[in-house]
């Protein structure tokens, strides 16, 4: 059900950037925070007999920071997490929390009710309920004896 963008060299690129940080700017007085990073929030997809449930981790974000759209059978979550600026003369020495733009796309089966999709956001978790159409739900079949 999930479309995932495959980046074959992403791990190598991250390792290269970390090595550059180690031998380059990491020993300087300030920490450089890059806002140009694309990140992918972790997502769980569950399936019950009545619906699919998609849960995305978006901690520290406001509802206005992301958008959810269904178009041509694809559910797309996009948004951007802004980096925090150091205040009161403080400087970052290390930054591990990711900021920047993100997107996640999910191909929906034809057997879902697009107009019944609902989403809630609480405690940093976006939960999307995608109900199945009646014809997609399992049903018991009566067996007659002759």
C-alpha positions in Angstrom: 0.0 0.0 0.0 2.9 2.4 0.6 4.9 4.2 -2.0 8.4 4.8 -0.8 10.9 6.9 -2.6 14.1 4.8 -2.9 17.3 6.7 -2.5 20.1 4.1 -3.1 23.0 6.2 -2.0 21.3 8.1 0.9 23.1 6.1 3.6 26.4 6.7 1.8 25.7 10.4 1.5 24.8 10.7 5.2 28.0 8.9 6.2 30.1 11.2 3.9 28.5 14.3 5.4 29.2 13.0 8.9 32.9 12.3 8.1 33.2 15.8 6.6 31.7 17.2 9.8 34.1 15.2 11.9 37.2 16.4 10.1 35.9 19.8 9.0 33.5 22.1 10.7 32.8 20.1 13.9 35.8 21.5 15.7 35.0 25.1 14.9 33.1 27.4 17.4 29.7 27.2 15.8 27.5 24.4 14.5 26.1 24.8 11.0 22.5 23.6 10.7 21.4 22.8 7.1 17.7 23.4 6.3 18.0 21.9 2.9 17.6 18.3 4.1 14.6 16.2 3.0 13.5 13.8 5.7 10.8 11.2 6.0 8.7 11.0 9.2 8.4 7.4 10.5 5.0 5.9 9.6 3.1 2.8 10.7 0.4 1.3 8.5 -2.2 -1.0 10.1 -5.1 -2.9 8.5 -8.3 -4.1 10.2 -11.3 -5.7 8.6 -13.0 -2.2 8.3 -10.2 0.2 7.6 -6.5 1.1 7.1 -4.9 3.2 9.8 -1.8 5.3 9.0 0.2 6.8 11.9 2.9 9.3 11.3 5.3 10.7 13.9 5.4 14.5 13.7 6.6 15.6 17.1 6.8 19.3 17.9 4.8 20.3 14.8 1.6 22.3 14.6 -1.3 21.3 12.5 -0.5 24.2 10.1 2.9 22.8 9.4 1.7 19.8 7.3 -1.0 19.0 4.7 -2.8 15.9 3.8 -4.3 15.3 0.3 -6.0 12.5 -1.7 -5.6 12.7 -5.4 -5.9 10.0 -8.1 -5.8 7.2 -5.6 -2.8 8.5 -3.7 -2.8 9.8 -0.2 0.1 12.4 0.2 1.4 13.9 3.5 3.7 16.9 3.0 5.0 19.6 5.3 8.0 21.3 6.7 9.6 21.4 10.2 11.4 24.6 10.9 14.7 24.5 12.7 14.9 26.3 16.1 17.1 29.2 16.5 19.4 29.5 19.4 18.6 32.4 21.7 20.2 34.4 24.5 23.6 34.2 22.9 23.7 30.4 23.0 25.2 28.5 20.1 24.4 24.9 19.0 27.3 22.5 19.5 25.3 19.6 18.1 22.1 19.2 16.2 20.4 15.8 15.7 16.8 16.7 15.3 15.9 16.9 11.7 14.3 19.9 10.1 13.3 20.7 6.6 10.6 19.6 4.1 9.1 16.1 4.0 6.6 14.1 2.1 5.2 10.6 2.2 2.8 9.1 -0.3 0.6 6.0 -0.1 -1.2 4.3 -3.0 -4.7 3.5 -1.9 -6.5 0.4 -3.0 -9.6 1.0 -5.2 -11.7 -0.6 -2.4 -11.6 2.3 0.0 -14.0 5.2 0.7 -12.1 8.3 -0.3 -14.8 10.6 1.0 -14.7 8.8 4.4 -11.0 9.5 5.2 -10.5 11.2 8.5 -7.4 12.4 10.3 -6.6 13.4 13.9 -3.5 14.9 15.4 -2.6 14.5 19.0 0.7 14.4 21.0 2.8 14.5 17.9 1.1 11.6 16.1 -1.0 12.1 13.0 -3.5 9.3 12.7 -5.3 8.8 9.4 -8.3 6.5 9.1 -9.0 5.2 5.6 -12.3 3.2 5.7 -12.8 0.2 3.4 -15.7 0.0 1.1 -18.4 -2.5 2.0 -17.5 -4.8 -0.9 -13.9 -5.0 0.4 -14.9 -6.1 3.9 -14.9 -9.8 4.7 -18.3 -11.4 5.1 -19.6 -14.7 6.2 -21.2 -16.9 3.5 -24.1 -19.0 4.5 -23.7 -22.7 3.6 -26.9 -24.5 2.9 -27.3 -28.2 3.2 -29.5 -30.2 0.7 
